[in-house]
Amino acid sequence: MKITYSRIEPPLREAIEHETAHRSEKLARLLKHYPADSVMLHGSLEENPHEHEFSYSLNLTLPTGTLHATGVGADALAGAKAAFAEIERQVKKHQEKLRKDYLWKRKRPRSGISVAGEVPSAD
């Protein structure tokens, strides 16, 4: 997985790189079926001085599509954690669509109907 950054100031860069390295390990486990050189992760940090919050944007480029996520937090690390949580959720949903899980959704039996051979309780 190739990781790139833009617009991250030097004091915040080390913390963001550490959090990205930690979270990208989980993403790598989710994306192990893709070739490593075809997956690209791009992170961008913006500060909103009026509201004293940070916005961290992630773009994950896969051979089957591109996913975007934004996390907002009181500090840069909280924004990064929120963005990674969102991108992980999107990756799982994207893979479910690729596997066509919606076609194979199992139906639960209704609780009021008894199965053949069972005797209904006298309660």
N, CA, C and O atoms as a DFTB+ gen file, in Angstrom:
492 C
 N C O
     1  1       0.857      -1.170       0.000
     2  2       0.000       0.000       0.000
     3  2       0.900       1.229       0.000
     4  3       1.805       1.366       0.823
     5  1       0.626       2.102      -0.934
     6  2       1.369       3.355      -1.015
     7  2       0.625       4.400      -0.191
     8  3      -0.591       4.543      -0.323
     9  1       1.342       5.129       0.654
    10  2       0.728       6.143       1.517
    11  2       1.366       7.486       1.208
    12  3       2.589       7.619       1.215
    13  1       0.521       8.488       0.935
    14  2       0.997       9.845       0.686
    15  2       0.227      10.823       1.574
    16  3      -0.891      10.541       2.005
    17  1       0.839      11.967       1.836
    18  2       0.224      13.005       2.660
    19  2       0.320      14.341       1.936
    20  3       1.193      14.547       1.093
    21  1      -0.586      15.236       2.276
    22  2      -0.469      16.607       1.781
    23  2      -1.016      17.558       2.837
    24  3      -1.908      17.202       3.607
    25  1      -0.498      18.711       2.861
    26  2      -0.907      19.813       3.746
    27  2      -0.898      19.436       5.227
    28  3      -1.818      19.793       5.964
    29  1       0.125      18.724       5.659
    30  2       0.264      18.404       7.078
    31  2       1.491      19.139       7.593
    32  3       2.597      18.946       7.087
    33  1       1.295      19.977       8.592
    34  2       2.379      20.791       9.134
    35  2       3.343      19.913       9.927
    36  3       2.933      18.907      10.505
    37  1       4.616      20.286       9.958
    38  2       5.634      19.455      10.624
    39  2       5.336      19.097      12.084
    40  3       5.619      17.962      12.467
    41  1       4.791      19.973      12.921
    42  2       4.539      19.534      14.305
    43  2       3.501      18.411      14.412
    44  3       3.568      17.590      15.327
    45  1       2.555      18.374      13.493
    46  2       1.499      17.367      13.540
    47  2       1.818      16.133      12.700
    48  3       1.171      15.097      12.845
    49  1       2.796      16.241      11.839
    50  2       3.076      15.173      10.876
    51  2       3.485      13.857      11.556
    52  3       3.051      12.784      11.137
    53  1       4.303      13.938      12.582
    54  2       4.781      12.714      13.233
    55  2       3.629      11.949      13.879
    56  3       3.556      10.726      13.758
    57  1       2.733      12.652      14.560
    58  2       1.589      11.990      15.198
    59  2       0.658      11.377      14.150
    60  3       0.157      10.268      14.333
    61  1       0.431      12.099      13.059
    62  2      -0.439      11.605      11.987
    63  2       0.188      10.387      11.314
    64  3      -0.505       9.412      11.023
    65  1       1.500      10.440      11.065
    66  2       2.169       9.301      10.424
    67  2       2.129       8.069      11.320
    68  3       1.958       6.953      10.829
    69  1       2.284       8.258      12.631
    70  2       2.225       7.131      13.560
    71  2       0.825       6.508      13.567
    72  3       0.689       5.286      13.512
    73  1      -0.211       7.346      13.636
    74  2      -1.591       6.843      13.638
    75  2      -1.927       6.171      12.304
    76  3      -2.604       5.143      12.280
    77  1      -1.459       6.743      11.208
    78  2      -1.709       6.164       9.888
    79  2      -1.020       4.811       9.746
    80  3      -1.594       3.878       9.184
    81  1       0.195       4.699      10.245
    82  2       0.897       3.418      10.176
    83  2       0.159       2.358      10.981
    84  3       0.041       1.210      10.554
    85  1      -0.337       2.754      12.148
    86  2      -1.069       1.805      12.994
    87  2      -2.374       1.361      12.335
    88  3      -2.681       0.169      12.306
    89  1      -3.138       2.312      11.808
    90  2      -4.442       1.990      11.210
    91  2      -4.317       1.343       9.840
    92  3      -5.195       0.582       9.435
    93  1      -3.235       1.634       9.118
    94  2      -3.080       1.047       7.786
    95  2      -2.786      -0.454       7.875
    96  3      -2.991      -1.180       6.903
    97  1      -2.305      -0.926       9.035
    98  2      -2.110      -2.363       9.212
    99  2      -3.453      -3.093       9.141
   100  3      -3.560      -4.148       8.517
   101  1      -4.467      -2.529       9.779
   102  2      -5.789      -3.148       9.728
   103  2      -6.359      -3.068       8.311
   104  3      -6.963      -4.024       7.824
   105  1      -6.164      -1.926       7.656
   106  2      -6.621      -1.805       6.268
   107  2      -5.924      -2.824       5.376
   108  3      -6.545      -3.399       4.481
   109  1      -4.641      -3.048       5.616
   110  2      -3.898      -4.016       4.802
   111  2      -4.474      -5.416       4.969
   112  3      -4.511      -6.192       4.014
   113  1      -4.932      -5.748       6.201
   114  2      -5.556      -7.053       6.403
   115  2      -6.879      -7.154       5.649
   116  3      -7.217      -8.212       5.118
   117  1      -7.627      -6.046       5.605
   118  2      -8.893      -6.046       4.878
   119  2      -8.676      -6.110       3.367
   120  3      -9.509      -6.646       2.636
   121  1      -7.561      -5.565       2.908
   122  2      -7.295      -5.451       1.474
   123  2      -6.232      -6.433       0.989
   124  3      -5.557      -6.164      -0.004
   125  1      -6.074      -7.555       1.667
   126  2      -4.995      -8.481       1.318
   127  2      -5.192      -9.151      -0.036
   128  3      -4.242      -9.709      -0.585
   129  1      -6.412      -9.110      -0.592
   130  2      -6.649      -9.752      -1.888
   131  2      -6.269      -8.857      -3.069
   132  3      -6.241      -9.314      -4.212
   133  1      -5.977      -7.587      -2.793
   134  2      -5.537      -6.681      -3.850
   135  2      -4.016      -6.673      -3.908
   136  3      -3.357      -6.827      -2.880
   137  1      -3.448      -6.495      -5.106
   138  2      -1.989      -6.348      -5.179
   139  2      -1.547      -5.111      -4.388
   140  3      -2.189      -4.063      -4.457
   141  1      -0.459      -5.239      -3.645
   142  2      -0.016      -4.169      -2.749
   143  2       0.309      -2.874      -3.496
   144  3       0.094      -1.786      -2.962
   145  1       0.820      -2.977      -4.711
   146  2       1.195      -1.770      -5.433
   147  2       0.011      -1.082      -6.117
   148  3       0.170       0.019      -6.645
   149  1      -1.171      -1.705      -6.118
   150  2      -2.333      -1.082      -6.748
   151  2      -3.233      -0.369      -5.742
   152  3      -4.224       0.248      -6.135
   153  1      -2.909      -0.442      -4.457
   154  2      -3.692       0.227      -3.418
   155  2      -2.947       1.481      -2.991
   156  3      -1.766       1.429      -2.649
   157  1      -3.656       2.621      -3.015
   158  2      -3.026       3.891      -2.660
   159  2      -3.889       4.632      -1.647
   160  3      -5.097       4.771      -1.839
   161  1      -3.273       5.107      -0.572
   162  2      -3.955       5.845       0.485
   163  2      -3.373       7.248       0.540
   164  3      -2.159       7.424       0.636
   165  1      -4.250       8.244       0.479
   166  2      -3.801       9.637       0.527
   167  2      -4.516      10.342       1.672
   168  3      -5.743      10.301       1.763
   169  1      -3.745      10.989       2.546
   170  2      -4.313      11.712       3.677
   171  2      -4.030      13.196       3.586
   172  3      -2.961      13.610       3.134
   173  1      -5.002      14.003       4.021
   174  2      -4.873      15.453       3.984
   175  2      -5.485      16.020       5.261
   176  3      -6.568      15.603       5.672
   177  1      -4.789      16.974       5.891
   178  2      -5.252      17.557       7.147
   179  2      -5.542      19.034       6.946
   180  3      -4.742      19.762       6.357
   181  1      -6.697      19.469       7.441
   182  2      -7.070      20.880       7.388
   183  2      -7.479      21.330       8.785
   184  3      -8.103      20.580       9.535
   185  1      -7.121      22.556       9.119
   186  2      -7.495      23.105      10.416
   187  2      -8.532      24.200      10.219
   188  3      -8.372      25.072       9.365
   189  1      -9.588      24.151      11.007
   190  2     -10.606      25.191      10.998
   191  2     -10.402      26.042      12.244
   192  3     -10.848      25.660      13.325
   193  1      -9.733      27.197      12.114
   194  2      -9.399      27.976      13.309
   195  2     -10.611      28.619      13.987
   196  3     -10.554      28.913      15.180
   197  1     -11.692      28.840      13.264
   198  2     -12.868      29.474      13.852
   199  2     -13.569      28.548      14.845
   200  3     -14.103      29.005      15.855
   201  1     -13.567      27.262      14.559
   202  2     -14.237      26.310      15.428
   203  2     -13.250      25.469      16.236
   204  3     -13.668      24.598      16.999
   205  1     -11.951      25.715      16.081
   206  2     -10.898      25.002      16.801
   207  2     -11.022      23.486      16.629
   208  3     -11.048      22.736      17.604
   209  1     -11.097      23.052      15.361
   210  2     -11.177      21.630      15.068
   211  2     -10.346      21.300      13.840
   212  3     -10.020      22.170      13.032
   213  1     -10.015      20.035      13.723
   214  2      -9.224      19.540      12.606
   215  2     -10.069      18.588      11.773
   216  3     -10.888      17.834      12.298
   217  1      -9.854      18.637      10.473
   218  2     -10.559      17.764       9.547
   219  2      -9.513      16.965       8.771
   220  3      -8.669      17.534       8.079
   221  1      -9.580      15.649       8.895
   222  2      -8.632      14.766       8.223
   223  2      -9.374      14.010       7.128
   224  3     -10.346      13.307       7.403
   225  1      -8.917      14.155       5.895
   226  2      -9.560      13.511       4.748
   227  2      -8.692      12.369       4.240
   228  3      -7.471      12.489       4.141
   229  1      -9.342      11.271       3.924
   230  2      -8.651      10.104       3.375
   231  2      -9.251       9.736       2.030
   232  3     -10.469       9.759       1.855
   233  1      -8.396       9.401       1.088
   234  2      -8.805       8.865      -0.202
   235  2      -8.107       7.527      -0.366
   236  3      -6.879       7.454      -0.331
   237  1      -8.883       6.476      -0.543
   238  2      -8.341       5.138      -0.746
   239  2      -8.671       4.718      -2.169
   240  3      -9.837       4.561      -2.530
   241  1      -7.636       4.541      -2.964
   242  2      -7.810       4.147      -4.359
   243  2      -7.527       2.658      -4.500
   244  3      -6.426       2.183      -4.221
   245  1      -8.546       1.941      -4.940
   246  2      -8.464       0.499      -5.156
   247  2      -8.645       0.209      -6.639
   248  3      -9.126       1.075      -7.371
   249  1      -8.280      -0.967      -7.101
   250  2      -8.523      -1.303      -8.506
   251  2     -10.017      -1.347      -8.845
   252  3     -10.391      -1.178     -10.005
   253  1     -10.867      -1.570      -7.846
   254  2     -12.307      -1.666      -8.090
   255  2     -13.065      -0.387      -7.788
   256  3     -14.280      -0.344      -7.982
   257  1     -12.391       0.657      -7.320
   258  2     -13.075       1.913      -7.037
   259  2     -12.264       2.792      -6.107
   260  3     -11.182       2.415      -5.657
   261  1     -12.801       3.971      -5.823
   262  2     -12.160       4.935      -4.940
   263  2     -13.104       5.256      -3.797
   264  3     -14.290       5.503      -4.014
   265  1     -12.580       5.253      -2.582
   266  2     -13.371       5.549      -1.391
   267  2     -12.850       6.817      -0.740
   268  3     -11.641       7.045      -0.700
   269  1     -13.761       7.649      -0.227
   270  2     -13.411       8.913       0.418
   271  2     -14.022       8.952       1.805
   272  3     -15.159       8.524       2.000
   273  1     -13.267       9.467       2.775
   274  2     -13.783       9.605       4.135
   275  2     -13.175      10.847       4.768
   276  3     -12.038      11.216       4.475
   277  1     -13.946      11.486       5.639
   278  2     -13.486      12.664       6.360
   279  2     -13.823      12.487       7.831
   280  3     -14.933      12.089       8.186
   281  1     -12.855      12.786       8.673
   282  2     -13.063      12.730      10.119
   283  2     -12.788      14.083      10.731
   284  3     -11.794      14.729      10.399
   285  1     -13.661      14.516      11.622
   286  2     -13.521      15.807      12.279
   287  2     -13.338      15.567      13.764
   288  3     -14.053      14.763      14.363
   289  1     -12.363      16.277      14.371
   290  2     -12.122      16.104      15.795
   291  2     -11.513      17.341      16.407
   292  3     -11.102      18.264      15.703
   293  1     -11.459      17.352      17.729
   294  2     -10.908      18.496      18.454
   295  2      -9.408      18.644      18.211
   296  3      -8.882      19.757      18.236
   297  1      -8.723      17.536      17.978
   298  2      -7.314      17.598      17.620
   299  2      -7.077      16.750      16.372
   300  3      -7.981      16.060      15.901
   301  1      -5.877      16.804      15.848
   302  2      -5.576      16.122      14.588
   303  2      -5.707      14.607      14.724
   304  3      -6.157      13.935      13.796
   305  1      -5.317      14.075      15.870
   306  2      -5.378      12.630      16.078
   307  2      -6.814      12.123      16.125
   308  3      -7.108      11.053      15.592
   309  1      -7.708      12.873      16.754
   310  2      -9.118      12.479      16.818
   311  2      -9.745      12.498      15.429
   312  3     -10.542      11.622      15.095
   313  1      -9.393      13.483      14.626
   314  2      -9.881      13.540      13.249
   315  2      -9.388      12.372      12.423
   316  3     -10.133      11.823      11.611
   317  1      -8.121      11.984      12.624
   318  2      -7.560      10.850      11.887
   319  2      -8.244       9.543      12.291
   320  3      -8.539       8.705      11.439
   321  1      -8.493       9.370      13.587
   322  2      -9.161       8.146      14.052
   323  2     -10.568       8.044      13.480
   324  3     -10.999       6.964      13.076
   325  1     -11.285       9.161      13.443
   326  2     -12.642       9.153      12.898
   327  2     -12.627       8.841      11.398
   328  3     -13.484       8.105      10.910
   329  1     -11.663       9.395      10.673
   330  2     -11.575       9.145       9.233
   331  2     -11.246       7.680       8.947
   332  3     -11.810       7.086       8.028
   333  1     -10.344       7.100       9.723
   334  2     -10.007       5.697       9.512
   335  2     -11.160       4.775       9.871
   336  3     -11.363       3.757       9.208
   337  1     -11.912       5.108      10.900
   338  2     -13.077       4.292      11.241
   339  2     -14.089       4.311      10.099
   340  3     -14.685       3.284       9.773
   341  1     -14.278       5.473       9.498
   342  2     -15.213       5.607       8.378
   343  2     -14.718       4.848       7.149
   344  3     -15.508       4.184       6.478
   345  1     -13.430       4.937       6.846
   346  2     -12.910       4.271       5.652
   347  2     -12.943       2.748       5.833
   348  3     -13.173       2.022       4.866
   349  1     -12.717       2.259       7.049
   350  2     -12.813       0.816       7.300
   351  2     -14.242       0.328       7.084
   352  3     -14.454      -0.741       6.513
   353  1     -15.213       1.102       7.536
   354  2     -16.614       0.743       7.337
   355  2     -16.936       0.715       5.842
   356  3     -17.631      -0.185       5.369
   357  1     -16.434       1.694       5.110
   358  2     -16.689       1.753       3.671
   359  2     -16.023       0.595       2.931
   360  3     -16.599       0.059       1.985
   361  1     -14.821       0.203       3.347
   362  2     -14.128      -0.917       2.698
   363  2     -14.923      -2.199       2.888
   364  3     -15.088      -2.972       1.945
   365  1     -15.418      -2.432       4.102
   366  2     -16.215      -3.631       4.363
   367  2     -17.483      -3.641       3.510
   368  3     -17.855      -4.676       2.956
   369  1     -18.137      -2.501       3.408
   370  2     -19.352      -2.408       2.604
   371  2     -19.034      -2.601       1.119
   372  3     -19.790      -3.258       0.403
   373  1     -17.935      -2.039       0.662
   374  2     -17.516      -2.172      -0.736
   375  2     -17.239      -3.634      -1.073
   376  3     -17.628      -4.111      -2.139
   377  1     -16.574      -4.338      -0.177
   378  2     -16.273      -5.746      -0.427
   379  2     -17.543      -6.590      -0.400
   380  3     -17.655      -7.556      -1.156
   381  1     -18.499      -6.242       0.456
   382  2     -19.776      -6.958       0.459
   383  2     -20.497      -6.785      -0.875
   384  3     -21.099      -7.729      -1.385
   385  1     -20.436      -5.593      -1.430
   386  2     -21.070      -5.368      -2.734
   387  2     -20.361      -6.140      -3.834
   388  3     -21.009      -6.671      -4.736
   389  1     -19.034      -6.207      -3.771
   390  2     -18.291      -6.951      -4.786
   391  2     -18.586      -8.445      -4.710
   392  3     -18.633      -9.121      -5.737
   393  1     -18.783      -8.962      -3.504
   394  2     -19.111     -10.379      -3.328
   395  2     -20.577     -10.669      -3.591
   396  3     -20.994     -11.826      -3.643
   397  1     -21.359      -9.606      -3.757
   398  2     -22.808      -9.697      -3.961
   399  2     -23.478     -10.401      -2.783
   400  3     -24.301     -11.298      -2.965
   401  1     -23.115      -9.982      -1.583
   402  2     -23.715     -10.548      -0.380
   403  2     -25.209     -10.272      -0.305
   404  3     -25.947     -11.034       0.319
   405  1     -25.660      -9.198      -0.928
   406  2     -27.082      -8.858      -0.869
   407  2     -27.940      -9.909      -1.569
   408  3     -29.130     -10.022      -1.275
   409  1     -27.365     -10.676      -2.483
   410  2     -28.107     -11.741      -3.144
   411  2     -28.225     -12.989      -2.271
   412  3     -29.132     -13.801      -2.452
   413  1     -27.318     -13.130      -1.342
   414  2     -27.265     -14.340      -0.535
   415  2     -27.673     -14.081       0.906
   416  3     -27.268     -14.820       1.803
   417  1     -28.456     -13.059       1.137
   418  2     -28.912     -12.755       2.480
   419  2     -29.820     -13.876       2.970
   420  3     -30.802     -14.213       2.308
   421  1     -29.507     -14.440       4.094
   422  2     -30.287     -15.547       4.635
   423  2     -31.485     -15.006       5.406
   424  3     -31.371     -14.042       6.163
   425  1     -32.604     -15.626       5.206
   426  2     -33.823     -15.237       5.906
   427  2     -33.926     -16.035       7.195
   428  3     -33.627     -17.229       7.211
   429  1     -34.341     -15.398       8.257
   430  2     -34.569     -16.088       9.524
   431  2     -35.971     -16.652       9.530
   432  3     -36.894     -16.022       9.012
   433  1     -36.146     -17.814      10.099
   434  2     -37.509     -18.351      10.182
   435  2     -38.342     -17.505      11.145
   436  3     -37.839     -17.000      12.148
   437  1     -39.601     -17.366      10.821
   438  2     -40.482     -16.587      11.687
   439  2     -40.686     -17.329      12.992
   440  3     -40.741     -18.559      12.999
   441  1     -40.797     -16.623      14.075
   442  2     -40.829     -17.253      15.397
   443  2     -42.170     -17.913      15.703
   444  3     -42.204     -18.829      16.524
   445  1     -43.263     -17.502      15.094
   446  2     -44.578     -18.049      15.404
   447  2     -44.882     -19.365      14.723
   448  3     -45.828     -20.042      15.124
   449  1     -44.138     -19.754      13.729
   450  2     -44.405     -20.978      12.972
   451  2     -43.529     -22.086      13.515
   452  3     -42.326     -21.904      13.705
   453  1     -44.140     -23.245      13.765
   454  2     -43.352     -24.374      14.285
   455  2     -42.820     -25.179      13.108
   456  3     -43.422     -25.221      12.035
   457  1     -41.710     -25.798      13.329
   458  2     -41.058     -26.636      12.331
   459  2     -41.748     -27.990      12.330
   460  3     -42.195     -28.447      13.382
   461  1     -41.846     -28.643      11.181
   462  2     -42.515     -29.939      11.076
   463  2     -41.888     -30.937      12.033
   464  3     -40.664     -31.042      12.116
   465  1     -42.713     -31.661      12.747
   466  2     -42.235     -32.649      13.695
   467  2     -42.193     -32.145      15.127
   468  3     -42.071     -32.944      16.055
   469  1     -42.291     -30.843      15.324
   470  2     -42.302     -30.285      16.666
   471  2     -43.718     -30.178      17.169
   472  3     -44.639     -29.886      16.407
   473  1     -43.885     -30.407      18.416
   474  2     -45.205     -30.265      19.042
   475  2     -45.241     -28.910      19.709
   476  3     -44.341     -28.582      20.482
   477  1     -46.283     -28.093      19.423
   478  2     -46.361     -26.790      20.063
   479  2     -46.521     -26.923      21.569
   480  3     -47.183     -27.842      22.053
   481  1     -45.927     -26.021      22.292
   482  2     -45.999     -26.082      23.750
   483  2     -47.396     -25.730      24.241
   484  3     -48.141     -25.022      23.564
   485  1     -47.743     -26.223      25.411
   486  2     -49.076     -26.012      25.978
   487  2     -49.129     -24.721      26.785
   488  3     -50.135     -24.472      27.450
   489  1     -48.117     -23.911      26.756
   490  2     -48.106     -22.684      27.558
   491  2     -49.086     -21.695      27.095
   492  3     -49.191     -20.613      27.673
